[in-house]
Amino acid sequence: MMPEARFVGGVVDIEFTADDVARTRFAVSPLWEVVASVRVLMGADEQGLHRVWTHQALDRIAAAKLRIPMLTSLVEVPTLSIPGFLAAPPTTAHPTLDLELAALRATPPELVRTSPLGPVRAVAAMRKDPARSLAMLAEEIEAYWEVAMAPFWPRVQTLAEADVRYRAKRFAEGGAQRLFADLSPDVSWHGDTLHLRHRFTSGRKTLGGRGLLLVPSVFVVPEVFVTLGYDEPLPTLRYPPRGDVGNQAWQPRPEPGSAALARILGRGRANILAELGAPACTADLARRLGKTPGAISQHLGAMRAAGLVSAHRSGRIVLYARTRVAEALFERPGE
């Protein structure tokens, strides 16, 4: 039976063997960010770190008249647990949402029927027809992703992957102790044991040679979630990327490469990319840059064909956003 993801915050000691250290690895999970972002929309962001995204996402959800009743019923706030089939650890380092949704749809019906995990009413409703319920849930997630997540995903992905590179370097320099030293205030490493402050349980756990999957998560800030079931092939720790995630993810930031980009792309297209630190429509870009909508549209078309810009419909308007390739052009060295 797939275990639930549980909120971490008091004291669980996780013992590592040499095999566990050797098998510790990283992954970025679009599906988990969907789950964590829904928690934010439902009030989990008490510190307001994601309020910029929340306001924009709610406006777009309203404009699209989007309803996600199954998804919101499975993700409660406060979150005691999340159904394992909704928070399964990714099986590759860089899965696409499509890949993770395929795994969701393929969840064995008996797992849904026998699962005592998560909000009781929601899981009970799914037990009547697991296959149909999982298909409907996946459709809700796809619709939610397109409206509320896809325009922002390159920025989220950039922060998560930058943290993976940073921690891989830390691990290479000083092993597990250096890797976990600044991962989270709720996490510390002593000897061969990882200590987690946990709100609901305590005791000693072993990984059984399976290692630990580390998943940086922008929307989980400032919390940490852990999955440690003995029948789970991938014990998983989801943690916040380093730095001021609220500002790094959602606030406009300096564009140090704009002059160099202008020499390559032309000033007009470089300025448009700089303005797309947050998704925007053609009319917004034209107003900000003092250009005609036609001129902006022409530039956007060329950059979309080149893989620098993506388009996402939100109600009656089309929002443009930088792709992962374009985000990489604005990264500072060492990020």
Secondary structure, DSSP 8 states (H G I E B T S, - for coil): ----BEEESSEEEEE--HHHHHT-EE---HHHHHHHHHHIIIII-TT-TTHHHHHHHHHHHHHTT---HHHHHHS-SS-S-B-TTTS---SSSS--HHHHHHHHHT--HHHHHH---S-HHHHHHHHTSHHHHHHHHHHHHHHHIIIIIGGGHHHHHHHHHHHHHHHHHHHHHHHHHHHHHTS-TTEEEETTEEEE--SS-EEEEE-TT---EEEE-STTTT-EEEE--TT-SS-EEEE--SS-HHHHHHS----TTHHHHHHHH-HHHHHHHHHTTS-B-HHHHHHHHT--HHHHHHHHHHHHHTTSEEEEEETTEEEEEE-HHHHHHT--TT-
